[in-house]
Each structure stands twice: as C-alpha cells, then as structure tokens.
Amino acid sequence: MTDVMPRVQHPVHAPETETWPTLARPRSNPVRRYGAATAIRLIAKDLPATIHLDRNRSFGLGGPAMRVHRTSAFLDRLGQDAGSGFGEAYLAGDWDPEPGTDLADLLVPFAERFSNDETRHLLPKWAQSLRWLVTRSQPGEQENDRAGARENVSRHYDLSNSMFSEFLDPTLTYSAAYFGGDPTADLATASYDELSAAQLRKLDSILDAAGVRSGSRVLDIGCGWASLAIRAAQRGAWVTAITIASQQALLAQRRIADAGVGDRVQVALRDYRDQIGEFDAVLSVEMIEAVGEKYWPVYFDAIERRLAPGGVGVVQAIVMPHERMLATRNTFTWVQKYIFPGGLIPSIEVIEDVTAQHTGLRAEVVRHLGGDYARTLRVWRNRFIEHWPAIAALGFDDTFRRMWEFYLAYSEAGFRTGYLDDVQLLLTRR
C-alpha cells in the first residue's frame, strides 16, 4: 500500500487547449444541425421555459428563459454529442440565461422532465430511439482500478486547495449539509452564514448513526479535508482517514494538527482496497459516486471486511432513480467529461442489491438530504461567484468559471426536482 505523503504542490488551472479540446467549434454537419434543431422544438413543445434560439425562433411555454448567442455553434454542439453538447455550449458562451434569470431556475424545468415518473425523458419515444447516433460511451481511460481511480480523483479534488477554500465553509466540508426544516424554501435567501452550522449538524448525524463515542475506532474512507475525522476525534475517537487525492491529504493533515487532534487521527494516502485492520465504525461520505459500477461490490466488501464484530458502517451517497441509472450508466455525460471522470451515481436499489448479493451487510436509509443539497449548492455557487476574483487570481480562467457555475447550478436543479437525492445509509451485518 502507498502511504507516503507527497510534498506540497500548488496546482493551477491548465490551459484551455489542454483541458477542453472539444470546446473548439465542432465541424458543421447540416444533418446533425437539423436534428438538433428538431430536438429543440420537441423538447420545448410543452416545456415551462423559453428557448430563444435566434431573433426569429423562440420555443417553450414561457417562464425562465435562455438566449442563444451563436445559433449555429450551439446546434453543432448538440448535434455532435447529446450528453455533453448543451453544457459545452454554455462553457463556450454560446448561450446564457436571460438577464434576471437564475441559471439553476432555468435548468429546473429540464430536470423535472427526468424526475417525473410519467415522462422521464426530454424527447418522445420515437426520438429517443435515435439518441445512439449522438451519444458517446464512457472512455476506457476512466477505469477505476487503483491507478485510474487516483488519476480520476486527482483531476477534481487536487485542482487547488485554495480554490475550494474560497467557496466552502470553514470546515471545508464538500458534501450536502443538513439544514433541517424545508431547505428548499426561498432559496434566494440561502446564506453562507448558515452553512457551517448545517455542515456540523450533518457530521454529527453521521457520527450519531454510527454510534461513535470516546474510544471508538473509526475508518473514514474518502476523508476529504478531514472535517468528519476531526469531529470524530473531538468525541474522543481514534480515526484513520484515507484519501487518494494527494494535495487534499496534505491539507487534511495540516487541519487535523491545527484542530489539536493530531494524536487521534492518522491521515494516509491510501486506496480503500488496501486498508487493513478492524474498526467499530466505517464511514464514507459521498465517495461511492467515484467508485464506478464495476467496483461497487469491491467497495462494500471492503467496508464489511474492516468492520469489527458489532461494528456498523454509514455511507452518505448521491443517488438517482433506478430506471435512470440503468438507462445512463453506459453513456458519457457532461459531468463525467468535465467534473468527475470515471464517476457514476448509483440508485438505492442497486446499493441494496449489491450489498445483499456480495456482502453480509444490510443497507437501510436513515435520512434523505436531497433538499438540503439543493440549498448547499446554492450557497456554494453564490460564494463561488462572489469570490471569483480571488479564484481567478489562482490561475483559473473564464471557461473554468462557466464550467463550475454550470456544474453547481445543474446539480442544484437535479436535487430540487428529485432527479437526484442524497441519502445516509446505515450498514449492519445481517
């Protein structure tokens, strides 16, 4: 196993030509462009939003509006890649929300189509049968074996510790907070000031579910910047915190020392498959999404193997409806291409099936945090935009800014509509 801590690096944003080669306008194809324009008309036919395609063509039933600035480029991108074209067109500046329209509010009607049990699709069935013409499969280089997983995780989590620090709360917790009440009520009032308390409430809810107390032996898989490990150690637990993101591990180690719990927490740059020992609690917060479908049985088997007799696991996971997971698991999405390479969001059903078939564990949902995630994402996006000058000073460009604004808004829309959920699962031996 590799536990050697790396020396400090200061990664900055790579040049656009290296990171986003596809943002160059695709070669024009009249047939694909016509198909994309037809898809726009079909999508907008009964959509409670407005798409201003050009000066003479607008579609939709009204509501949140978007305006396309470069129609031909926009249609070329959609015609080339159905999974990424819409988001790529935003990165390239081909379209924007109308002034006064929030980006997530605009994306909500699209997400609602997927979350509605009666529709589940943007296009009618006859048009869905043609999607294979413009849909890509996941590339082989995003395989989540040990080497591939480290590369995939590093591409996101090692972007820049300083960049993440600009928009996360002081705990540096990069997962759904727990606000309680109705977190999606009046999202316009979502405040950075409320975030740290909500994140600590989430951390405590995980530790409470796992029964972590003084003397507990805790394993934190995918420890992030160590907020959960620090909170557990403050209860008197002994914590092993592991990650495969090297720069994240360095800052986690420093934060643990600054919190005064360095004698209770060990940070290791280690793959979950290589961990040894027994623990009273095995915790893993929003890490399963990076595991990959092929390795889900390995992941849950690793959790079971690390549990001492009577021990329990708690996994917090982003999930999607099972039908949608099955329909999209082999496609190459915008999020996989630009944000989380090698990732795949599971469903509750598949987690229950994998644990039942490949382990002796039982998975039980103890809390839903989908609405809380929508509010968390709104706070992060507001903070990201507010602090953009400081982020830009780290070496990130305007394409990166648009990419992250779209990612945060796109995710918020998914949680607001129920297309995505976030759950805490208690894992116990059957």
N, C-alpha and C positions, 0 to 999 in steps of 0.2 A: 504494500500500500504506500501511497505517496503522501507524506505528511510534512514535507519540507516547505516552510513558509517562504514565499518569494520576496525579493527586495521590492521596495516601493517603486511603482511606475506611475506616470502621470499621463494616462491615455487621453487623447483628444480626438475630435471627430475627423474621420478620414475624408479625403477629397471626394466630391460628388462622383467623379468619373470612376472611382474605385468602388464606392459603396453602392451606388444606384445606377448601374449602367443602363437599365431599362428605361430611365426617365428621358432618354433621348426619344424624340417622337418616333413611334413605330412607322414602318413603311406603309404607305397608304394602300388600302385594298378596298376597292369600291363595293365588292360583295359583302365583306365584313362590316364596312361602314354602314351599308344599307341595313344589314341585320341588326347592328347596334341601335340605329335609329328606330327600327321597328320594335325592338325590345323596350326602348324608352317609352314609346307610345302605349305598349301593352302594360308596362309596369304602372304608368301614370293614369291609366284609364279610370281607376277608382281609388287613387291614392290621395289621402288628405294632406297633400303638399303640392307645391308648384315647381316645375322644372322649366325655366326659361332657357330653351335650347339656343335660340338666337333671337334677332329682333322680330322675326315673323312667326316663330313657333314656340308656343308655351303649352305645357301639358299638366294635368293634375286637377284636383278639385279645390285648390286653394289651401291656405294655411301656410306653414313655414315654407319659405321659398329659397331656391338656389338659382344662380345665374351662371351660365356657361359663357366664358370669355373667348375661348378658342374652340369653336364647334367641331371643326374637322379633327383637330388633335384629340379632343375628348372622345369622339366617336371611334377614332382609330384605336385608342387605348382600350375602350370597351370591347371593340371587335376582336382585338388580339388576345385578350385574357379576361374572361368573365370574373375570375376570382380576385384579380388584383387591379383591374383597369380603373374602376371607379375611384379607389383610394389613390392610385398612382396619378390620376388626373388632378386630384386635389394637391398632391405633393408638387406637381409641376406647375400649379397655378392656373390650370385650365378652367376651374370653376371655384366659386365661393358662395357662402350663404349671402342672401340679400342683406344689406345693412340693417341692423336691428334684430336679425335672426340669429339665435344661438346655434352653433354647429350641432350640438347634441340634440336640440329640439328638432332640427331639420332631419336628423338621422332616425329619430324615433319612429316615424310612420313606416320607414323601410323595415326596421327591426320588428315592428308589430306584425308585419306580414309573416315573418318566420315564427313568431311566438303564438300566433292564432292557430288553434287546432284545426280549423276548417280550411285554412289556406296553406300555411307552412312554406309557401313559395312565392316569389315575386312574380313569376311567369305562369301562364296557363300550362296544362299538362303537355299539350302538343308542342309548345315551345321548349319545355324542359327537356324533351327527348333530343333536342339539338344541342344541348349545352356541352356535350362532349367535344364539339368542334372548337370550342373556345375555353375549355377547362384543362388546366395542367395537373399532372400528378406530382406528388411530393418527390423532390430530388433525392437520389441515393446518398449524396454527401451530407445530408442532415440526419444520418443514422445516429441513434443514441447509445452506441457502445461506449466504452469508457473514454476513448479519445474523442469521439464525436460529441458526446454529451458535454465534455469540458469545453470544446470549441463553441458549441451552440449556446451554452450558458454564459460563457465569457463575452460573447458578442452583445449581450444585453446588459448583464449585471456588472461588467467591467468597463462600461462606456466611460464613466468618470464618477468617482465617489462625490466629487464636488458638485457635479450636475444634479445628482439625486438629492444632495443636501439642500439644494436651493428650493425644492418644492415639497419634499416630505416634511413631516412634523419632526420635532427634536428627537423623538425616539427612533427615527429612521426606520419606521415600520412600513414595509412596501406590500401591504395586503389590506383586505377590507377591514375597516374599523367597525365598531359596534356602537351605534348611536342610541338604539332603543327607540321606542315610540314609533312614529311614522317618518322614517328618514327621508322619504321622497317628497314629503310635503314642503312646498315652497323652496325648491332647490336654489332659487335665486338668492336666498338668504344663507346658503351654506357658507360657514365661516371657518377660516384657518384656526381661529382661537378655540374652536370646539373639538378640533381633530385629535390633539394629544390625549385628552381625557377619554375619547372614544376608542383610541388605539389601546390605551392601558386597560380599558374595560374588556376589549377583545382578548388581549393577552391573558387577563385574569380568568376569563371564561374558559379558555383552553386549559389553563393550569388547574382550575377547579374541576373541570370534566375529567381530567386525568388523575385527580387526587394528589397533585404534587404538594408536598409539605417538607418541613425540615428533615433532612436526611435522605430524601428521595434521590434515586439515581435516574437521571434524565438524559435521553438522547434527543437532540434537536437536529433533524435531517433537513438540510437546506436552510441553514440558520440565518441567512440574510446578514444584516448588520447587527445581529445579536440582541435585538430588543427582547425576544422571548427568553433567551438564555439568561440575560441579565435579570429579568423579572423573576424567573425561577430561582436563581441564585439568591435573590433578595428574600426569598422564602426559606432559605437555608438548604436548598437542594444542591446536589453535585451534578454538574452539567457537562456533557460532551457535545459540542456544537460543531457540525461539519458542513462544509460547502465545497464546491469545485470552482468557485469564482475567486481568483487569486487576489485581486485588488479588494474585493469585498471582505475577504478573510483578514487582510491586513487591518482594515478599518475596524472590523468587528473586534479584533484583538485589542486595539487601542481603546475602543469604547468600553470594553469589559474592564480594562485596567483603570480607566477614568472613573468608572462606577464603583470601584473599590471591591470588586468581586473576583479579582484575578486568581485568588486561591481556590475558588469554587468552580470556575469554568475553564475548560480546555477547548481551544479552537483548533481544528485540524482541517487541512486542505485534503479532503478525502471523499471518494465516491461512496455512496450509500452501500454499494455492493461489497465494499471492502471493510466495513465496520465489524468489529468483534465485540464480545462482552455481553453482559446481561444488564437490563435496565428495568426499573419499576414503571417508567413511562417513556414511550417513544412518541415524539411529536413531530409533525411535518406540516408546515403551513404553506399552502399554495405552491407546492413543489411538484406535485403529481402531474401538473399540466406540462412540465418539461420532460417527463419520463419517456413518453412515446408508447403507443399501444402495444408494441411488441414486448415491452419491458414491464408492463403493469403487473403481470404475475410475479416477476422477479422482485419488484418493489415491495409488494405486500408480503411476499415470502421473507424478504429481508427484515421487515418490521416484526413479523412473527418470531423469527429466529432471535431477535435481540430482546424480546420480552422475557423477563424473569417470570417464574410461576406467580400467578396472581397479578401480573402487570397488565397495563392497558395502553392502547395507542389512541391518539387523537390526530386526525388528518383534517385540515381545512382545505377544501377543494372548490375550484370553479367548476361548475357542471353545466351541461346543456341537455335539452330533451333528447331522449334516447334515439328517437327516429332521426333527428337532425344529426346526431353524432354518427350514426350509421351511414347517412347519406353523404356526409362531407369528410369522412375520415381518410379517404384516399386522395382528396383534392389538395391543391397547393393554394392556400389562401393568402390574402394580403398580410395578415398578422404573422403567418409563418415566414413570409418572404422578407418582411421589414422589421418585425419586432421580436418574435420568439421563434427562431429557427428550430425545427425539429419538434415543436410543441403540438399537443393535441389535447383538447378539453374532453374529459370523459363525461359519462352520464352517471346518475346514481345507480341505475340498473346495472350498468357494466361493472361498477365497483362492487356491487353486491354479488354479481355473478363471478367475478374474478376471485374475490375472497372466498366464496363458497366452493369453487372448483379447485383452487390452487393452494388454499391455506386452511387452517383450522380456525380462522377468525370469523367473527360475525360483525358486520358493519351496520351501525344504527345512526341515523341522522338525529342530532340533538339540537341543532339550531340552523335556521336559514338567515343568511345575511345579504341576500341579493339587493334589497332596497338600500341597505347600509353601504354596499359597494358603490351604488349609483351616487350617493352623497359624497363618499370618499373621493371618487373620481372627479366630481365637480370641484371639490376643494383643491385637489391636486392640479387640475387644469387651470383654475383661476390663478393659483400660486405660480404655476409654470409660466403663464403669460405675463404676470406681474413682474416676475424675476427674469424675464428673457434677456435683458441687457447683461446681467451677470452671467447667465448661461452662455450667451454669445461670446463673452469675453474669454471663455474657456476654450474657444476654438470651434464652436458649433455654428452651422450656417442656417440660412432661412429655410432650406429644404428640410433640414432636421427639425426646425421649429414646426413646420406644417405637418411633418410626419407625426410628431408627438401630439400635437393638437388633435389631429385626426384619430390617432390611436386612443387617446383618453376620451374623446367625445364618442367615438364608435363603441367603445366599451361601456360607457355610461348608458348609451341608448339601449344596448343589449340587456343590461341589468334593470333598467326602468321598465322594459316591456315584458320581462320574464323569459326572454330568449336565453338569457344566462342567469344562473343563480350561483350563490356561494354558500356552501354548507360546511358545518362542523360535524364530523363523523367520529363516533366512539367505536373503537375496535377492541373487542374482547374475545377470548377463546371460547369456542363452542363447547 
